[in-house]
Amino acid sequence: MPADARPDAVHVFVYGTLRAGEINDMMRAAERHGIAAPTYVGTATLGGQLYDFGRYPGMVLGVGVDERVSGDVYRIDAALIPVLDEIEAVYPGEAGLFVREMLDVACAGATYACVVYPVDAAAVSQLPRIPDGDWVAYRQARDADAA
């Protein structure tokens, strides 16, 4: 068992604006709230498809889908979960675009139970798909083309 897979550790898989350097960078969010900095575990992928909502992506999880969504796994302080919920507009008892789920994610030679924020497939019916599943690379190319 890896050192950061202890039972009290919380892990998260981030694939969009919560990634390092993006607008909702999780490290900056933790710092703003006086919460310990997340610890980077590694890069990983999940089965699913990524869609462009304009300023952010949404991932539709897919069991058996050959397509993958790229992201990063971090070990985080549990106090950061409500901050991430607020960023993703996930509120108890309310339906929203994003939901919070727990999924097993293989990363750096181990498997981690991770908090993940996917969207429902019905929300993406008219949106462009991000074919390579990497929001950061896609956004950078899109923004460069627009400049």
C-alpha positions in Angstrom: 0.0 0.0 0.0 1.5 3.4 -1.0 2.3 5.8 1.8 -0.4 8.2 0.6 -3.1 5.5 0.4 -3.7 5.4 4.2 -7.3 5.1 5.3 -7.7 8.7 6.4 -6.3 10.2 3.1 -8.8 11.7 0.7 -7.9 11.6 -3.0 -9.3 13.5 -6.0 -9.1 13.1 -9.7 -9.2 16.5 -11.5 -9.6 16.9 -15.2 -10.5 20.5 -16.0 -10.3 23.9 -14.3 -9.2 22.4 -11.0 -5.9 21.3 -12.6 -2.7 23.1 -11.9 -2.4 26.4 -13.7 -6.1 26.5 -14.6 -8.7 29.1 -13.5 -9.9 27.1 -10.5 -6.4 25.6 -9.6 -7.0 23.4 -6.6 -3.7 24.5 -5.0 -4.8 28.2 -5.1 -8.2 27.3 -3.8 -6.7 25.5 -0.8 -4.3 28.4 -0.1 -7.2 30.9 -0.2 -9.1 28.9 2.4 -6.1 28.2 4.7 -6.2 24.5 3.9 -3.1 22.4 3.5 -1.8 22.2 0.0 -2.8 19.1 -2.1 -0.1 16.6 -2.7 0.3 15.6 -6.4 0.2 11.8 -6.8 0.4 11.6 -10.6 -1.3 11.7 -14.0 -4.1 9.3 -14.7 -6.9 8.7 -17.1 -10.5 7.5 -16.7 -12.8 5.9 -19.2 -15.2 8.5 -20.6 -15.6 11.5 -22.9 -14.8 15.1 -22.3 -17.0 18.0 -23.6 -16.5 21.7 -24.0 -18.9 23.9 -22.0 -16.9 27.0 -23.1 -15.1 28.1 -19.9 -14.8 24.6 -18.5 -15.1 21.0 -19.5 -17.5 18.2 -18.4 -16.7 14.5 -18.3 -19.3 11.9 -19.1 -18.1 8.6 -17.5 -18.2 5.6 -19.7 -18.0 2.0 -18.7 -16.3 0.1 -21.5 -15.7 3.2 -23.5 -12.4 3.1 -25.3 -12.0 6.9 -25.0 -10.1 8.3 -22.0 -10.1 11.5 -20.1 -6.7 12.8 -18.8 -6.3 14.3 -15.4 -4.3 14.4 -12.2 -4.7 12.6 -8.8 -4.0 14.5 -5.6 -4.1 13.6 -2.0 -6.1 16.4 -0.2 -7.2 17.5 3.2 -10.8 16.5 3.7 -11.6 20.2 4.5 -11.0 20.9 0.8 -14.0 18.8 -0.4 -16.6 21.5 0.5 -14.5 24.1 -1.4 -14.4 21.8 -4.4 -18.1 21.2 -4.1 -18.7 25.0 -4.1 -16.5 25.5 -7.2 -18.4 22.7 -9.0 -21.8 23.9 -7.6 -22.5 20.5 -5.9 -24.9 21.0 -3.1 -26.6 18.4 -0.9 -30.1 17.6 -2.0 -29.9 19.8 -5.1 -29.6 18.6 -8.7 -26.8 20.4 -10.6 -24.6 20.0 -13.7 -21.8 18.3 -11.8 -22.1 15.5 -9.3 -19.6 14.2 -6.8 -18.8 10.5 -7.1 -16.2 8.1 -5.8 -14.3 6.1 -8.3 -11.2 3.9 -8.3 -8.4 5.5 -10.3 -5.2 3.7 -11.2 -2.2 6.0 -10.8 1.5 5.7 -10.2 1.3 1.9 -9.8 -1.5 1.9 -7.2 -5.3 2.3 -7.2 -6.9 5.2 -5.3 -10.5 5.8 -4.3 -11.0 9.3 -5.7 -13.5 12.0 -5.6 -14.5 12.8 -9.2 -16.9 15.5 -10.6 -18.6 14.1 -13.8 -21.7 15.5 -15.6 -24.7 13.6 -16.8 -24.7 12.5 -20.4 -27.9 14.4 -21.1 -26.1 17.7 -20.4 -23.7 17.4 -23.3 -26.0 16.5 -26.2 -25.4 19.7 -28.1 -21.8 20.4 -27.0 -18.5 19.8 -28.9 -16.5 16.8 -27.7 -12.9 17.1 -26.8 -11.5 14.2 -28.9 -8.2 13.6 -27.1 -9.7 13.9 -23.6 -7.2 16.5 -22.3 -8.8 19.8 -21.3 -5.5 21.7 -20.7 -4.1 20.9 -24.2 -7.4 21.5 -25.8 -8.0 24.9 -24.1 -4.5 26.1 -24.8 -4.8 25.2 -28.6 -8.3 26.7 -28.7 -7.2 29.9 -27.0 -4.1 30.2 -29.3 -6.3 29.8 -32.4 -8.6 32.6 -31.1 -5.8 35.0 -30.5 
